[in-house]
Amino acid sequence: MGFAVLPAAAWAAQENPQAVAAAIRQAIAPTLSSGSTISLGPVIGAQYMQACTGNLSVSITGIEPYEQAAVRCSAPNWTLYVTVTVAATEEVEVAARPIAAGQALSAGDFSLRREPVSLFAGRQVYHDAASLLGTTALMGLNPGTILTSDSVAEPVVVQAGQTVSVHVRSAGLDITVNAVAQQTGRIGQTILMINPSSGQHFSALVTKAGLVVELN
């Protein structure tokens, strides 16, 4: 009976895919922002490489969230490329229970939860309860919905026709005048005002501290 003779390489120990994955994670960890997570593409190709007798070196290229890891072994000499997807996350306010359209939000309507940035990239989100208290839901919101400036409106602090104090600031001076709002105003909006004494129209910014006019 004859016996087949296998090449010496066939008897060589194979690289451990888990060791390759661990090396990639260790290499990329210092570059991750707080709360970010990563997912790796297939590392199964490592099992077709001879076991590295030294340390694996890893270089990362590409731009978050899509990057690539080049895992290199010098003895024996081989390189394995693995895709890396980075998922940055942030703690943002989400609806904690069903919220009806037009409902003013109060404590208990929302809570902080860590979410992937990709779900709200490019939109204004909220990171603390104080910025949401008194806002109004622009639409019905299901529990878990990320709250953005598209789904809630800042609270109305001045009504059209209301006489309010306006802070006029210029060169370090802060002068208060009474004026009549020509429009309903929410925090962050600029609305038209009229000075009842002079009949002069001007614009004022609605802030949490009141209406403000900044003069250069």
C-alpha positions in Angstrom: 0.0 0.0 0.0 1.4 3.4 -0.9 1.2 6.6 1.1 0.8 10.1 -0.3 3.5 12.5 0.8 2.0 15.9 1.7 4.1 19.1 1.2 5.7 20.4 4.4 3.5 23.5 4.3 0.4 21.3 4.7 1.6 20.3 8.1 2.4 23.8 9.3 0.3 25.3 12.0 -2.4 27.7 10.8 -2.9 31.3 12.0 -5.7 31.7 14.5 -8.5 34.0 13.1 -9.4 35.2 16.6 -5.8 36.3 17.2 -6.0 38.4 14.0 -9.3 39.9 15.1 -7.8 40.7 18.6 -4.8 42.4 17.0 -7.0 44.6 14.8 -9.2 45.6 17.8 -6.2 46.5 19.9 -4.7 48.6 17.1 -7.8 50.6 16.4 -9.0 51.1 20.0 -6.9 54.2 20.7 -8.4 56.0 17.7 -12.0 55.4 18.6 -14.1 58.2 20.0 -15.9 57.6 23.3 -18.7 55.0 22.9 -17.8 54.0 19.4 -18.0 50.3 18.4 -16.4 48.4 15.5 -17.4 45.4 13.5 -14.9 43.4 11.4 -15.2 41.8 8.0 -14.3 38.1 7.6 -11.1 37.1 9.3 -11.5 33.5 8.2 -8.8 33.9 5.7 -6.2 33.8 8.5 -6.7 30.0 8.7 -5.1 29.7 5.3 -1.9 31.5 6.5 0.9 29.8 8.4 1.0 30.7 12.1 3.0 33.9 12.7 6.1 33.2 14.8 6.4 36.9 15.8 4.0 39.6 16.6 1.3 40.7 14.2 1.5 44.3 13.0 -1.6 46.2 12.0 -2.0 49.4 10.0 -5.4 51.1 9.6 -6.3 53.1 6.5 -9.5 54.7 5.2 -11.9 57.2 6.7 -14.5 56.5 9.5 -16.9 54.8 9.3 -15.4 52.6 6.6 -11.8 51.6 7.2 -9.4 48.7 6.3 -6.9 46.9 8.5 -3.8 45.4 7.0 -2.5 42.6 9.2 1.1 41.7 8.5 3.3 38.9 9.6 7.1 39.0 8.9 7.8 35.3 9.6 6.5 33.8 7.5 5.8 36.8 5.3 2.1 37.4 4.7 -0.6 40.1 4.8 -4.3 39.8 5.4 -6.7 42.7 4.6 -9.8 43.0 6.7 -12.6 45.6 6.4 -13.5 47.6 9.6 -16.7 49.5 10.1 -16.7 52.0 12.9 -20.1 52.9 14.5 -19.8 56.1 16.5 -22.4 56.5 19.2 -23.6 59.3 21.4 -26.0 59.7 24.3 -29.1 61.5 23.0 -32.6 62.1 24.3 -35.3 59.8 23.0 -39.0 59.5 23.6 -39.6 57.4 26.7 -43.3 56.9 26.0 -45.8 57.7 23.3 -46.1 61.4 22.7 -49.0 63.0 20.9 -48.6 65.8 18.3 -48.9 69.2 19.9 -48.1 67.8 23.4 -45.8 69.9 25.6 -42.9 67.7 26.8 -42.2 67.3 30.5 -39.9 65.2 32.7 -40.7 61.6 32.1 -41.5 62.0 28.4 -37.9 61.5 27.4 -34.7 59.8 28.5 -31.0 59.5 27.5 -30.0 56.5 25.4 -26.8 55.7 23.4 -27.5 55.6 19.7 -25.4 55.3 16.5 -24.5 58.7 15.1 -25.5 57.5 11.7 -29.2 57.5 12.8 -29.2 61.3 13.3 -26.2 62.6 11.4 -26.7 66.2 10.1 -29.7 66.9 12.4 -29.9 68.8 15.7 -30.4 66.4 18.6 -30.7 67.0 22.4 -28.3 65.8 25.0 -29.9 67.0 28.2 -33.4 67.3 29.7 -33.2 71.0 30.4 -33.1 71.8 26.7 -36.3 69.8 26.1 -38.6 70.9 28.9 -41.4 72.9 27.5 -40.8 72.0 23.9 -43.8 70.9 21.8 -44.0 67.7 19.7 -44.6 68.5 16.1 -45.8 65.0 15.3 -46.8 61.8 17.1 -43.7 60.1 18.5 -43.2 56.5 19.4 -41.1 55.3 22.4 -37.5 55.2 21.4 -37.7 57.9 18.7 -34.7 60.1 18.7 -35.8 63.7 19.4 -34.5 66.2 16.9 -35.3 69.8 15.9 -37.5 68.3 13.2 -39.7 66.5 15.7 -40.0 69.0 18.5 -40.3 72.8 18.6 -38.8 75.2 21.1 -41.4 76.6 23.5 -43.3 79.8 22.6 -42.1 82.6 24.9 -43.8 85.6 23.3 -47.2 85.9 21.6 -48.0 88.2 18.7 -49.4 91.5 20.1 -47.7 91.0 23.4 -45.8 93.9 24.9 -42.4 92.7 26.2 -39.1 94.1 27.4 -36.3 94.0 24.8 -32.6 94.2 25.8 -30.7 96.4 23.3 -26.9 95.8 23.7 -24.2 97.9 22.1 -20.6 98.5 23.1 -21.0 97.0 26.5 -24.2 98.9 27.2 -27.5 97.1 27.9 -30.6 99.2 27.5 -34.2 97.8 28.1 -37.1 99.1 26.0 -40.7 98.0 25.8 -41.9 96.9 22.4 -44.9 95.0 20.9 -44.3 91.7 19.2 -45.6 91.5 15.6 -45.1 87.7 15.5 -45.2 84.7 17.8 -41.7 83.8 18.9 -40.0 80.6 20.0 -36.5 80.3 21.5 -33.9 80.7 18.8 -36.2 82.6 16.4 -35.8 86.2 15.2 -39.1 88.1 15.2 -40.4 91.5 14.1 -41.0 94.1 16.9 -42.4 97.6 16.9 -41.6 100.5 19.3 -45.0 101.9 20.2 -43.5 105.3 21.0 -41.7 105.9 17.7 -43.4 103.4 15.4 -40.0 102.0 14.5 -39.9 98.4 13.4 -36.9 96.2 14.3 -35.9 92.6 14.7 -35.1 90.8 18.0 -33.8 87.4 18.9 -35.8 85.3 21.2 -33.6 83.7 23.9 -34.3 81.9 27.2 -33.3 85.1 29.0 -35.8 87.2 26.9 -35.7 89.2 23.7 -32.3 90.6 22.6 -31.1 93.1 20.0 -27.3 93.2 19.4 -26.1 96.4 17.8 -22.5 96.5 16.4 
